[in-house]
Amino acid sequence: MSASAKAVLQEALRLPPAERAALVEGLIGSLDQPDPAMDALWLKEAEDRMAAYRAGELGAVDAEKAFAELGQRV
């Protein structure tokens, strides 16, 4: 961590809890920005899977069975 980041952290630790929480929310929110390119890739993936399903190239498993199988793996 840089010296300036350490200084900011020390200053933030002096804030009341509610202000620290708001600061954390702002910082985390700044990291979670939408990525249009990634969104487009996932949209294409979903569309491709739906097309494969409709064409009979891809099967389906009901949610209850899928979750049961996942539960056995964990």
C-alpha positions as CSV (number, residue, x, y, z in Angstrom):
1,M,0.0,0.0,0.0
2,S,1.4,3.4,-0.9
3,A,2.1,6.1,1.7
4,S,-0.8,8.2,0.5
5,A,-3.2,5.2,0.7
6,K,-2.0,4.5,4.2
7,A,-2.6,8.1,5.1
8,V,-6.1,8.0,3.7
9,L,-6.8,4.8,5.6
10,Q,-5.6,6.4,8.9
11,E,-7.8,9.4,8.3
12,A,-10.8,7.2,7.4
13,L,-10.4,5.2,10.6
14,R,-11.0,8.4,12.6
15,L,-14.4,8.8,11.0
16,P,-17.6,7.7,12.8
17,P,-18.8,4.2,11.9
18,A,-21.7,5.4,9.7
19,E,-19.3,7.6,7.6
20,R,-16.8,4.7,7.4
21,A,-19.6,2.5,6.1
22,A,-20.6,5.1,3.5
23,L,-16.9,5.4,2.4
24,V,-16.6,1.6,2.0
25,E,-19.8,1.5,0.0
26,G,-18.4,4.2,-2.3
27,L,-15.1,2.5,-2.7
28,I,-16.6,-0.9,-3.4
29,G,-19.1,0.6,-5.8
30,S,-16.3,2.2,-7.8
31,L,-14.8,-1.3,-8.4
32,D,-18.0,-2.9,-9.6
33,Q,-18.6,-1.0,-12.9
34,P,-20.6,-2.5,-15.7
35,D,-18.5,-3.8,-18.6
36,P,-20.5,-3.5,-21.8
37,A,-18.1,-5.9,-23.7
38,M,-18.5,-8.6,-21.0
39,D,-22.3,-8.1,-21.0
40,A,-22.3,-8.5,-24.8
41,L,-20.3,-11.8,-24.5
42,W,-22.7,-13.2,-21.9
43,L,-25.7,-12.2,-24.0
44,K,-24.3,-14.0,-27.0
45,E,-23.6,-17.0,-24.8
46,A,-27.1,-17.1,-23.5
47,E,-28.6,-16.7,-27.0
48,D,-26.3,-19.4,-28.4
49,R,-27.4,-21.8,-25.6
50,M,-31.0,-21.0,-26.2
51,A,-30.7,-21.6,-29.9
52,A,-28.9,-24.9,-29.3
53,Y,-31.6,-26.0,-26.9
54,R,-34.4,-25.1,-29.3
55,A,-32.5,-27.0,-32.1
56,G,-32.4,-30.1,-29.9
57,E,-28.6,-29.9,-29.7
58,L,-28.6,-29.1,-26.0
59,G,-30.5,-30.9,-23.3
60,A,-32.0,-29.4,-20.1
61,V,-32.0,-30.5,-16.4
62,D,-34.7,-29.3,-14.1
63,A,-33.5,-27.0,-11.3
64,E,-34.4,-29.5,-8.5
65,K,-32.2,-32.2,-10.1
66,A,-29.3,-29.7,-10.8
67,F,-29.3,-28.4,-7.3
68,A,-29.4,-32.0,-5.9
69,E,-26.4,-32.9,-8.0
70,L,-24.5,-29.8,-7.0
71,G,-25.3,-30.5,-3.3
72,Q,-23.6,-34.0,-3.7
73,R,-20.4,-32.4,-5.0
74,V,-19.9,-30.0,-2.1
